[in-house]
Structures are given as C-alpha cells and as structure tokens.
Amino acid sequence: MSDKHGNHAAFFVRQGMNGFYVMDQWKGANKLHISERFLASRGKSKDGTFKNPSNNADAFFVIEH
C-alpha cells in the first residue's frame, strides 16, 4: 500500500524468545539501509486491539506453503 507516510517492507528472519526477527527496508531519505530488528510480543489492549500492531509480534501471522 502506498500512502503519504512512505512505504515499508519486512521479511521474516527467525523466531526469537517472545517474538521474532525481521529484515526491514523503508522508502525514505533517513532510512537508507536494510536492517534487522526484533519484534516483541506486546499483547492486546483492554478493548481487544493489538498494542502498537506494526511493531507487535502478536499482530502477525505465519503463512506456510
């Protein structure tokens, strides 16, 4: 999806303790390099929505082939 905030891509790298690692790349002058980061499990809010869903391992799903 394209929007006014820029574009982003991430690939699953490996499972970690209480989350997983991804390789990230953003479109933008201040984020030129591909980097690895950890997405921790952050759970849900009282209303049932994911806390910070873009950075919450609990908000992601694995698609297996």
Contact map, one row per residue, 1 for C-alpha under 8 A:
11100010000000000000000000000000000000000000000000000000000000000
11110110000000000000000000000000000000000000000000000000000000000
11111110000000000000000000000000000000000000000000000000000000000
01111100000000000000000000000000000000000000000000000000000000000
00111110000000000000000000000000000000000000000000000000000000000
01111111000000000000000001110000000000000000000000000000000000000
11101111100000000000000001100000000000000000000000000000000000000
00000111110000000000000111100000000000000000000000000000000000000
00000011111000000000000111000000000000000000000000000000000000000
00000001111100000000011110000000000000000000000000000000000000000
00000000111110000000011100000000000000000000000000000000000000000
00000000011111000001111000000000000000000000000000000000000000000
00000000001111100001111000000000000000000000000000000000000000000
00000000000111110001110000000000000000000000000000000000000000000
00000000000011111011100000000000000000000000000000000000000000000
00000000000001111111100000000000000000000000000000000000000000000
00000000000000111111000000000000000000000000000000000000000000000
00000000000000011111000000000000000000011000000000000000000000000
00000000000000111111100000000000000001111000000000000000110000000
00000000000111111111110000000000000001110000000000000000100000000
00000000000111110011111000000000000111100000000000000000000000000
00000000011111000001111100000000000111100000000000000000000000000
00000000011110000000111110000000011110000000000000000000000000000
00000001111000000000011111000000011110000000000000000000000000000
00000001110000000000001111100011111000000000000000000000000000000
00000111100000000000000111110011010000000000000000000000000000000
00000111000000000000000011111011000000000000000000000000000000000
00000100000000000000000001111111000000000000000000000000000000000
00000000000000000000000000111111000000000000000000000000000000000
00000000000000000000000000011111000000000000000000000000000000000
00000000000000000000000011111111100000000000000000000000000000000
00000000000000000000000011111111110000000000000000000000000000000
00000000000000000000000010000011111000000000000000000000000000000
00000000000000000000001111000001111100000000000000000000000000000
00000000000000000000001110000000111110000000000000000000000000000
00000000000000000000111100000000011111000000000000000000000000000
00000000000000000000111100000000001111100000000000000000000000000
00000000000000000011110000000000000111110000000000000000000000000
00000000000000000011110000000000000011111000000000000011100000000
00000000000000000111000000000000000001111100000000000011110000000
00000000000000000110000000000000000000111110000000000001110000000
00000000000000000000000000000000000000011111000001110001110000000
00000000000000000000000000000000000000001111100001100001010000000
00000000000000000000000000000000000000000111111111100000000000000
00000000000000000000000000000000000000000011111111100000000000000
00000000000000000000000000000000000000000001111110000000000000000
00000000000000000000000000000000000000000001111110000000000000000
00000000000000000000000000000000000000000001111111000000000000000
00000000000000000000000000000000000000000001111111100000000000000
00000000000000000000000000000000000000000111100111111001011000000
00000000000000000000000000000000000000000111100011111001000000000
00000000000000000000000000000000000000000100000001111111000000000
00000000000000000000000000000000000000000000000001111111111000000
00000000000000000000000000000000000000000000000000011111001000000
00000000000000000000000000000000000000110000000000011111100000000
00000000000000000000000000000000000000111110000001111111111100000
00000000000000000011000000000000000000111100000000001011111100000
00000000000000000010000000000000000000011110000001001001111110000
00000000000000000000000000000000000000000000000001001101111110000
00000000000000000000000000000000000000000000000000000001111111000
00000000000000000000000000000000000000000000000000000000011111100
00000000000000000000000000000000000000000000000000000000000111110
00000000000000000000000000000000000000000000000000000000000011111
00000000000000000000000000000000000000000000000000000000000001111
00000000000000000000000000000000000000000000000000000000000000111
